[in-house]
Amino acid sequence: MRLLKFLVVIVLLAFLALTGYAYLGDMAPRQQEMRQPVALDTGAPAPVAAAPAPETAPPANDAATEEPASENAEETETNGLD
């Protein structure tokens, strides 16, 4: 029984020591100034926007297999991510 109490006390002291070191120890990261040259391509002309593709009619599907269009179909297609 004394051995068990001794182990519990040692574990508690180790936990307190670890907690104290975490709060009081010097654990700050080393900071160092770094300079690295960056090549910027400023002499190139601005990119030209591509012409929009002409819209084509969607292929005909069977009406039985086609799902009904939702009310927000137009909103989901024009999300601005294209």
Contacts in CASP RR format, 6 or more apart in sequence:
PFRMAT RR
TARGET T0000
AUTHOR 0000-0000-0000
METHOD contacts of the structure
MODEL  1
MRLLKFLVVIVLLAFLALTGYAYLGDMAPRQQEMRQPVALDTGAPAPVAA
APAPETAPPANDAATEEPASENAEETETNGLD
70 76 0 8 1.000
END
